[in-house]
Amino acid sequence: MKRQADQSKRNLLVGLSAIIASSLVRAQGYEFKPNQRYPDPAVFILDPSFTKYRLHNSTLEQISTGMRWTEGPAYFSEGSYLLFSDIPNNRIMKFSEKTGKTSIFRENANFANGNVRDHQGRLITCEHSVTRRVTRTEKDGRITILADRYQGRRLNSPNDVIVKSDASIWFSDPVFGISGEWEGYKATPEQMTTNVYRLDTEGKLFAMIVDLVNPNGLAFSVDEKKLYVVG
């Protein structure tokens, strides 16, 4: 469990570094090209505290293209593949390290956004569509609804999701998925606030943060004493 959590944190940090580097490269007018130099000059460290996470024998690599807008990477080491959401195209994609190819994992994915794996290795997904829920994909492919309402009212559009070491599931619930037709369907919010929720192992849902406008990305500190929320 600890190894899985450490790997998830490492993947998150590497992913963040890649996103920052890619953004800076585009902003400076460079065209992305595979690089064989170590360390990769395209990776910029903005905060010195991230230096210890730098992989000096790795380079920034474009693994796939052709999507409209991607979110929610979740890595499956036992199968050597990465799942991620292509939200406007309403599908979850699968990149295989073995073949180097990207395929469709799930079509009509209810405008899936954030994805993560729980401690049993199952896929947890946030959905924006009319479903507006958090689901779990079982090992046999069945879909289990984990949360779609709070205090009797429908959720807005669950966005990002993480799993804590105690197996509780935390997710953000902004209105992005119901504010237009781009990443869901336009609808009137039923919740009075846009919250960050905690779903415990007994299936009870708690609103942990209720005073942020449209909370988005989530991440715990290594010791889990702090929860970082992108607003």
N, C-alpha and C positions, 0 to 999 in steps of 0.2 A: 504494500500500500504506500509506504514511504517512497519507494523507488518510483512508483507511478506518479506520485505527487511531485517529486523532484524533477522527473522528466517533463511533466506538464509545465512546471515553472520555467525550466530551461527552454522548452519550445516556445513559451510565451515571450521570453526575453529575446530569443533569437529572432522571432517573428517581428517583434517591435523594432529591433535594430534594422531588419530588412526593410520594413515599411518606411522608417525615417530616412534610411539611406536612399531608397528609391525616390522618395519625395524630394530630397535635396538634389539628387542627380537631375530630375526633371526640371526643378526650379532653376538650375544653373544652365539649362539648355543642352545637356548631354543626351546622346542617344544610348540606350542600354545595349551593352554588348557583353558577352561572357568574358570573364577576366581570369587569367591563369596566374596572376601574381599574388604572393602572400606577404603580408596581409592585404586584403582587397582594399585599394584606395577609395572605392566607392562607399565604404562604410565609414560614417562619421560618428564619433562618440561625443554627444553633447553634454552629458553629465559624467564626470570622472568616476562616479561610483559604479558605472556600468562597465568600466574597463575590465574588471575581473571576469565578466561574462563574455568577453570578446573571444571568438574562436579564430585564432590567428592562422590556422591552416585550412580555412574555409573561405569561399567567395560567395558573393551575391549571385543567385542563379534564378533565371526565369524558367519555371517548370511548366507553365501552361498559359494559354491566352485564348481569346475568343468569347470570354464572358462579358456581361454588361456591368456587373458590380458584385464583388465577392466578399464574403464574411465568414466567420465561424469555423476556422480550421480545427479539425480533430484528427489526430494521428493514431493509426492502428498498427502498432509495431509487429504484432503477430502475423499480419498480412502484408506488411510493408506498403501500406497505402494511406493516403490522406483524403479525408472527406471535407468538403467546404460548400457553402451555400452560394448560389448564383441567384440573388434575390429577385431582380426584375424578371428573369426568365423562369422563375418559379420551379427551381430544381436544385437538387443537391448533387454535386459533382464528385468524382472519384479519380484521384491521381495515383497511378501505380508506379512505385519505384522500380519494380521488376521489369516493366515494359517501357516505362517512360511516357506512357500514354494517359490521356484524360478521357474518361467516359462519364455517362450519366448514371449516377447511383439511384436517384429517385426523381421521377417526373411528378408534376402536380404535387409539389412538396408543401403546399399551403404557405407559400412565400416564406420558407424557412430562413431564419437568420442565424442566431448564435447556436453553436454546437459544442458539446463537451462529452467526455466519457465519465461514467460513474465508477465506483470502486470495483464493480463486477465487469467492467469493460463494455457496458452497454451505452448506446448513443442517446444522449439527452439533447433535445432540440427545441428551440423557441420558434413558434409559428405566428405569422402576421395575418394570415388570411381570415376568412370569416370564422375560422376555428379559434384564433386568438388564445393560444394555449401553450403549455409546456408538455412535451411528450417524451416517452422513453421507447426506443426500439428494442424489443426483446431479442434474444439470441435466435429465436425461430422466425423473426421478421414481424411479429405482431406489434401493433402500436398501443401503448398504454398511456392514457391521459393522466398526467400528474397534477396539473392545475389549470383551470380555465376560468375560475371565479374567485372573488374575494368578498366576503360578507354578502354573498348572494348576488353580487353584480359582476358582470363580465370584465375580464382583464382588458387592458387597452391593446397592446401588441407586444408581447414579450420579446425582448431584444437580445440581450447577452446573458450567458449562464455560466456559472462555475460550480465546482463541487469542493466542499471543505473536507478536511481530514476526518471529521465526525460523520461524514456521508450526507450531511445536509446540503441541499441544493439552493443556491442563491441566484436570483435573476432580476434584471431590470425590466421596467414596464412603461416605456414612454408611449407617445401617441403617433410615432412616425408611421406605423403600418396602417393607421386608420385616418391619416390626415390627407390622403390622396390616393391615386390609383397606381402609383409607381412601384410600391413595394407591399401592396395589399389592396384593400378596398375601403373607400371613404365611409366613415361611420362616426356617430356621435359618442364620445367617451361616456362610459357609465361610472367610472371611478372619479371621485372628486379631486384626487391628487395622482401624480405620476410617481410610483413607488419603487423601492428595491425590496424584494421579498425574500424570505427564508422559508423553505419547505423542509420540515424535519423528517426523520425516518419513519414517523408514524403517519405521514401524509397531512400534517397540520400546517397551514399557511399563515405566516406572520409578516406584517408590513414593518420592516426594520428601519427604513428611511422614507419619510413622507413629505419632506420639505425641499426636495430638489425638483427642478423643472426638467423633465425629460432626461432622466439618468440613462446612461448608455453602457459603455464598457466597464467591466468589473475585473478586479484582480486582488488577491490577498497578498500581504507581505509574507515573507518566508516563514515567520513565526506565527502567522495568522492573527496577529494582534491588531492589524490595521486592514481595513477594506478600502481599496482605492476605487473611486467611481468617476468615470468620465462624464461630465455634465454637458 
